[in-house]
């Protein structure tokens, strides 16, 4: 049987430093060139992203900046494929990426996602990547399962949808970022569609420094608060601020009862003790990333909850 036709869509904005390696990894896929197309939707870039994408011989769509959800929807609207695949402009895909995503599709499956690796070297990027993998059990952004299995959500940097299923639920909500992929997958699951994860479908993701990490955590938190306010509690992750407040109240109560501040430093040191057990060489940076996450994510969550705004950018 002939391979299905797949449209690969990349929403890109100001990605001149990573777009060329990304596109070259896609062009090197072990998949018939006449059974796929690569579409780059330039989301109002102010750098050379569009020029570089065009020079790589892919299909380029120039769009006014509205955020990645709207850009991906634009790409799907012009896609010819039976399936639509998404990755980000700062990702590199494995040679068998498409084949692995397609390999586990079944009749009632709407989408299949895959694993994330690290594309760049450096102490901070490695620490960020390790932290995201360790915390994946709670947020679901990264996964560590070693066999294909059902999941509730696949990040848009590594996922393949049936185009018909994607269009049936209306695609990405263009008013959300980040979190547009979380909300889309929630709509698919409410209609009874299954989502799967195949760890053999790998993309390598570039990770930034501490400032970029803090900004990312704030955006994720803001998205979580906004989604909770607008759509209700559909992810355990959104309980994080309330659990944090409860834990803080317990620590304060212990300080009052014991008439001592000792419970406070003990509580603050608990994450470090956990990381010492699970990843001793990186315990210090992992602890720092944990507290950056707690502060930035929770502040962002409060902003999103109060404003009900998930700004595209």
C-alpha positions, 0 to 999 in steps of 0.5 A: 500500500502506498504511504499516505500523503502528509503535510508537515507544517511549521509555524515560525516567527523570528527563527532565522537561527534555527529554521534552516537546520529544521527544514534540512532535517525534514528534507532528510526524512526517510519518506517518499518526497512525492508523498509529503509537503513541507509548509512554513507559515511565517508568523510576521517575522521581522528577521530573515526567517521567511527568506531562509525558508524560501531558499530551502525550497519549501512552500512558504506562506506569509501571514500577519502575526497572530500567534502559532495557533492561527499560523498552524490553522492557516497551514492546515487550510492549504495542506493537501495531506490526509495527515498533518504533522507539526513541529517547531522551527527550533526542532530537528526531527529524526530520520524515521520521525514520520514513519514512527508517528504513522506506525501506531495509527489505528482507526479511532486514533486522531493523533500520535505524538513522540518524544523530545530530545536535546538539540544543543549542548551546554550546561544550562540547556542540559539542565533545563532538559533534565528538569523538564523530563523529571517534571514530565509526570506532572505537566505532561510536556515531556514523557519518558515512557518507553513503549507506545501508549494512550495519552491525554495530550501531545505537544505541538512540537511533535505530533501528527493529526488526521486532517479530518479529525483536526478540522472536525473540531475546528483546529487550534484556538487562535486566542491561546498561546501557549496551551492551544495544543492542550485545549485542542487535544481536550476537544478531541478526547471529549468527542471520543478520539484517542491520542497515542504516544510513540517514544520512537518518534523523536524530535530534538529541541533547542533549549535556551538559558535561564531567562528564556526558561523563566519566560517560558514558565511564566507563559505556561502558567498564564496559559494554565490560569486562562484555560482554567478560568475559561474551560474549567479544571481539565488537567491536574496541573492546574491544581498546582497553585492551590496545592502550593498555597496549601503547603505554605499554609501547613508550613506557617501553621507548623511555625506557629505551633512550634514557635519556631521558624525551623519548618520554613528552611526544612520545607525550602530544602525538600526539593534539593533533597529530592533532586539529590536522590534522583539526580545527584550531579545536577541537584543544584541546577535542578533545584534552582530551576524548580524554584524559578518554575514555582515563582514564574509559573504561579505568578503567570497562572494568577495573571491568566486566571484574573485576566482570562487572557491567553495572549498569542505573543 
